[in-house]
Amino acid sequence: MDAQQKRNIVIVGGGIIGCTTAYYLTRHPKFNPALHTVTLLEATSIASGASGKAGGLLALWAYPTCLVSLSYRLHSQLAAEHNGAERWGYRRLGCGSLAATVSAHDIKGRTYKPPLPPMENGAHGELPIQSTVPDERTKDWEKLPKQDDMAAGLLQNSPLPADLDWLDGRLIQGYEEMGSPGATETAQVHPFHFTNALADLAKEKGVDIRLRAKVTKINDANTHGIHSVEYEDRNTGERHTIDDVTDVVVAAGPWTGKLLPRTRVEGLRAHSVVFEADVSPYAVFTDIELPADYVPEHRASQGQKRRHKGNVDPEIYARPFGEVYACGEPDKSIPLPATADEVSVDESQCDDLIAYISTISPTLAKAPVKARQACYLPQHIRFGEQRGPLIGPTSVPGLWVAAGHTCWGIQNGPGTGYLMAGMIFGDKPDDEVGKLDPRKFKV
C-alpha cells in the first residue's frame, strides 16, 4: 500500500511488542500524522503480563540471531536518546552460571520470609491460589528456555567475581562467566518501566492508547483484507467497533493464539519473586545441590515434603532501583485466563523459589519480598516443539502478527517493533528475518 494513502493502524496488545511497534511506527520516515492514525488496544494495562513481570535481561547471546544484534543495538540507542538509565534502569551487568552445594549445616540459621497473608485480589491484581502440585509428588526441576546450546557454549571458567558478594562464596563449586566483552555482552532494563516509557513516547507522537479494551473480533473480507476491529470496554461493558481499518498488528503475547488460533501461539506460566535489595549488578544462572532431607519451612510446617528432587536451578538478576528478581520453573497446570489481571499465582511455588535462593544467599535470605507473581510466556509451538517468533504479514491482507518471543520479548522487543513498522510502510526485511514470516507457517 502507498505510504501516502490514509492508513488506520490498530495494534492489539500493550506489552513490549505492541508498544515498540507503536513507537517505531511514529518514528518511521514515511509516517505522516495527517494521513496515518495508530490505535493501541490493551485489555488490561500497559505491561500487565510478561512484559511487566520479566527479568529484563538483554544479551547478545539470546535467540533468534536474526533479531538479537539489531535489538541489542536499538536498546542502547533508545537509552541514549531518552535517558534510559534514569527512566528504565538501562545498564550493563555481569552474567555467569554457577554450581553450588549446600549442606544441612549451611542452611541452619538462615532467615526465611514466611508467606505474606494473601491480598484480597492478589499481589499486583493477580489471584493467589493454593499449590496445584499434590503433596505426595516430587519432580525434577524444569528449566526455563533461556539459554540455548549456543549460549551454553559461550560460558568460560573463571573465578567468582569479588563483588558478587551477595552469594555465599563458600558454597560455590564453580563459576563460568558468559563469554567476552564485545562478543557476548549482557545488559538489562527494568521491563515494566521500559515498556511504559515506550508507550508514553508513542503517545506523545499521537498514538491513541485505549486501556481495558479487550479485542473480541477482527473482521476481514477474505482476499479484500481487514476492515474493522471490535472490542469491549471492560470498564463499562460497552461494545465498540473501529471501522475503516487498513492494518491490524496482533501483538497480544500468549493471547495471540486466542484471537488467531492458526498462529499456534500459546502461554507457558512462570513464577517469579522480587526482593528489596541493593546489590552488585549480576545475572546468575544457578545449579544448586540441596541436602537430600531438606524441606523448605513453609512445606515442613504443613507436613509436606520437598516438591523437587535433585538439583534446582533458579535464575537471579540484580536489577536497578534496589531490586533483585528471581524466576523459577515453568508449568502448565493452569490454562491461560481471559486477561492478564486474571492470572493466578501459586504462592507455594514462589515460596519454594525464595527458600531455595535463601540457601546460597544470606543477603536475600534477610531481604523483604516485595512481589510474588506469575505470567505466561508466549510460545510459538509447531508439532510439539518451540519455534521462533512470528513476525510479519499473514495471508490476510492488512493482518500482521508479532508474537511468540518466549523468554526474550524484552530483549527482542525494539528489533521486532522496528521491523514491523518498516514492513507496514513497505520496507523489505532481510532473508533471515523472512524465516519468521507467519505465511511460512500457513498463518
Number of C-alpha atoms within 10 A of each C-alpha: 11 9 14 13 10 17 23 19 23 26 24 29 29 31 28 33 32 32 33 30 30 33 27 23 29 24 15 13 10 16 18 17 14 9 12 19 19 24 19 25 25 26 24 20 20 27 25 22 26 26 30 22 25 27 29 25 23 25 24 21 22 23 23 18 13 17 20 23 19 17 24 22 13 18 24 15 13 16 19 12 9 14 13 21 16 12 15 23 20 25 19 16 18 19 22 21 19 18 17 20 18 17 15 12 9 15 18 9 8 18 16 22 18 12 14 12 8 12 12 10 13 20 17 13 16 20 20 22 13 11 13 13 14 9 14 9 12 14 11 11 17 14 15 19 12 14 15 12 7 11 17 14 11 16 18 15 15 12 10 18 13 7 11 16 14 17 18 16 16 11 18 18 12 16 21 20 19 26 20 12 9 8 12 16 18 25 22 26 27 26 26 23 18 26 27 22 20 23 25 17 19 24 19 12 15 17 24 16 22 17 18 18 25 21 21 15 14 19 17 17 11 10 9 10 17 21 19 20 21 16 21 18 16 14 9 8 10 10 14 14 15 14 13 14 21 18 23 27 27 25 27 29 32 28 25 26 21 17 17 15 12 13 23 21 29 23 25 19 22 24 24 26 23 25 22 18 22 16 19 18 20 23 26 22 21 21 18 23 18 21 16 12 9 14 20 19 18 19 16 12 10 9 10 16 19 20 20 15 14 13 17 21 22 22 23 21 25 25 29 21 13 12 19 26 22 25 25 25 19 19 16 11 10 13 14 20 13 12 15 22 19 15 24 25 25 21 23 20 24 24 23 20 24 28 23 22 24 22 27 26 18 19 18 25 20 16 20 13 21 15 17 28 26 31 27 29 26 27 26 25 17 13 7 7 8 14 17 17 27 30 27 25 23 19 15 16 17 20 24 25 25 28 32 31 27 27 24 25 27 31 29 30 29 28 25 30 25 22 26 28 24 19 17 22 19 13 11 12 15 9 10 12 18 16 18 20 22 22 17 12 14 10 19
